[in-house]
Amino acid sequence: MPRMPKKKKAELAFFLNDRGRITYNGLCRKCQRTCRQSFRAVIVDCPHYLSKRATKKEEPH
């Protein structure tokens, strides 16, 4: 694996794991969109992700 320049390493510091590789959140790994979040993020708020256990909120009439 080629070395990463200091500037790019500083930009991606939140995404780098202990081995120096870019790592994304488990929900974002296979996502095709560019809004991926770091593996360090605890709460993932993605408008494109819909959990199977999610319930739809009913609108009040």
Secondary structure, 3 states (H helix, E strand, C coil): CCCCCHHHHHHCCCCECCCCCECECCCCCCCCCCCCCECCCCCCCCCCCCCCCCCCCCCCC
